[in-house]
Amino acid sequence: MVTIHDVAKLAGVSIATVSHVLNGTKKVSAKTEEKVKKALSDLNYVPNIAAKSLKSQDYKSIGVIAEDIKAFSTPPIIDAVCGYLNERGYTITLCNLRTYSHSQYDTQLLISSMKILESSRARGAIYIGAASPNVSFIRSMIKIPVLFAYSSALESDYSIDYDNYKAARLAAMHLVSQGHKRIAIITGALDQDFVHQRIMGFQSVIMEAGLTLPPEYILPGNWNYNLAYQQTCKLLDLAEPPTAIFAMNDSMACAVIAACHKHGLKVPEDLSVIGFDNRSCSAYNTPAITTLGIPLYEIGIAAAASFLKLLEGEALPHKQLLDCALIERESVASPRQYPNL
């Protein structure tokens, strides 16, 4: 590892001079500064931020706790958080809880993570959720300042997430604008609050359009491809089947399309489909699926920026919700375009 001593030796100056150039603590001649900067570049010197923080007692270290680093939503958020904080001189200690459901939640891993962050002198942590939008059940175990990204805990905590209600409204408005009147929903797990937010958002548009959403048009898919396939078959077998289906994730949207093929129906000619998440399967499916894109990278940036403001004592809203974007592809058609709908 290249040290400040190596830079000083190559530049032919004192260690103190190199330090002044790095930190801007004392004016040096332009010629000397140029020699030091050339030596820094030639040696590819990287400042030891942790050592610098230790010496100044300004511990520029922040923890990132990932509920499940393998979850599709987590890597973009981590990338954004780390990039933002690294650019501002912070070091990151990343802890992975390796869990994707409440039943698998290992509280011992969280306790271990807290010890690791304490030893790294982290000023606080950004907690990145996966499938547990509300993690208030473990909130008491987090003893340091924390901001929740892609999740929330208590009302008094700070969180950055996306707006499920408005996202579902976008999906409904798109289908209604295309002239659809019989629209069904295949939901996620009904014991999750944000699923109900999506249902309410979707239903609000249906009501505003003077339409109805009958109970038989709302079926749970529990985020599961096979169950979504079975529920789609039930919908298609109704005396008056829907002309469009909103599936609450892209995997279930793929299942809807597969069930249509099984029934000899074409998408979007016979049935329109909207998914949610903008996962890779939505873009590469045939037809490509219209979906809602979640602002994952933006959540990471907002989380990192907000956390630094909190550390500086700025007043912030406790809950920030970012907007999703409708990504139009090939799976939605108008009944006017296809009269058989």
C-alpha positions, 0 to 999 in steps of 0.5 A: 500500500502506497503511503504518504512517506512514499509520496514525499520520497518520490517528490523530494519533499517533506511528509508535512509538505505532502500533507499540506498539499493533500489537506490544503492546510498551508500554502506551498509554492506552485512548483512544489505543489506540482511535484507532489501532485505528480508523485501522487498520480505516479504512485496512484496514491489513495488517502486512508480516510479511516486513518484520517478520521481517527486522527481528527476524531471525525469518524466519517464512517456510515453503516449500510444494513441490507436485509437481503443483498440478493433481492433484486431491489437491493444492489441499485440502492447500495450502489447509489448510497455507496457512490454518494457517500464515498464521494463525500469522504465517507467509508462504508461498512456493509452488513448483509442480514441474508433474509427475505421473510419475517419467518427467516429473520435472524435477529442474531445477525442484526445484533452481530451487525450492530457490534460490527458497526460499533467497532467501526465507529459508524455514525449511524446506518442506512437500513435497506429493506427487501420484502419487509416494508415495515420492520418495526419489529426489530427497531428496538435492536438498532441502537444507532441513528438509522434511516430506512430505505425501501422500508420503514419502521416507526412513525418517528423514524426517517424513511425513503420509499416509493409511493405504492398508491400513486404507482397503482393509480398510474397503472389503472389510469393507463388501462382506463385511458385505453378504454378498458372497463373490465379490469382485474387485479392479481395481488401480492400477499394480502397481509402486507400493508403496501399491497392494500395501498396498491389496491386502494390506489387502483380502485380510486381510479376505477371509481373516478372513471365510473367503473366497478371492481367486483370482488371476483376481479381481485385475486391474491397471487402472493408474488408467486408465478404458479399461483398467479397462473392459476388465478388467471385461469379462474379469471379467464373462465368467468362468464364475463372475463376481464379485458385487462389484468394488473399483476402486482409484480412482473413474475406474476405478469409473465404467468398471466401471459402464459395462462392466456397462451394456454387458453388460446388467447393473445396478449394484447389482442385478447387481453392486456397486461400490466406488471410491476417492478420493471425486472428484466423478465418484463423487457425480454418477455414476448410480448414485452410487458408494460410495467411500473419502474421503481426508482431504486437508484433514486431511493439510494441517493435520497437516503444517503443525502437525507442521512447526511443532513440528519447527521448535520441536524437539519429538519427533514420530513419523516417519510419521503415517497418517490414516484414510480414511472409507467414504462410502456411496452407491448402488452397493453392494447385498446379495445377500440384497436381490437374490437374483440376485447 
